[in-house]
């Protein structure tokens, strides 16, 4: 009888096996978390600032989560059940019907709004998604300028002849206008890069990377690792980097911890509105 010997797997096969295990773990645990985080911020970024502000005001009046109000409009808009986000009066009417809804419950939505269980379930799920990251729409954050300025939503616009897309919002101001941190965090990057020119990168306490580019000069008191608060001076408006031939402006970007960039436009509009309210 011939003896059968089993060869031990070589180092190459062991490495491949380890890589396969890591990939499986990522598919089951890491990627869903990555997608959930991106989805939450993307859905929040789609809410117009006036709708958020009116929803927060109405929700406070009727003692319910404002995210539930916003979700009821956002989901219906996606389904084509309404043509646009509502005005203040309709937001207040919906809040009054939902009055006293302490949590986000599908049965409550069915009973108080008369929606189908399927639609109510989508609204409840969306409200929870919004609620998971809605801290970003709060007075803790500030606008990067102390004055009102011009900017539009240019997210996704072509840059360099279509080689890349615009991943931020450009806020136009006179050269030398001071720029301030929108959040608490630590300075992570400082100085020159090819596209951003003189730029400051702040890792917020929330984990988001806030990118301030095209400055004429940076606040000399800043150092990598320094803690800043919302309202800390970061630098001054300019047109450095690839903005050399454009009007002076700040390129403001927001990158999630998972590496995804999100549209900051509606967040800026909300923070700008908070500045208006504080002056009232």
Secondary structure, 3 states (H helix, E strand, C coil): CCCCCCCCCCHHHHHHHHHHHHHHHHHHHHHHHHHHHHHHHHHHHCCCHHHHHHHHHHHHHHCCCHHHHHHHHHHHHHCCCCCCCCCHHHHHHHHHHCCCCCCCCHHHHHHHHCCCHHHHHHHHHHHHHHHHHHHHCCCCCCCCCCCCCECCCCCCCEECCCCEECCCEEEECCCCCEEECCCCEEEEEEEEECCCEEEEEEEECCCCEEEEEEEEEECCCCCCCCEECCCCEEEEEECCHHHCCCCCEEEEEEECCCCCEECCHHHHHHHHHHHHHHHC
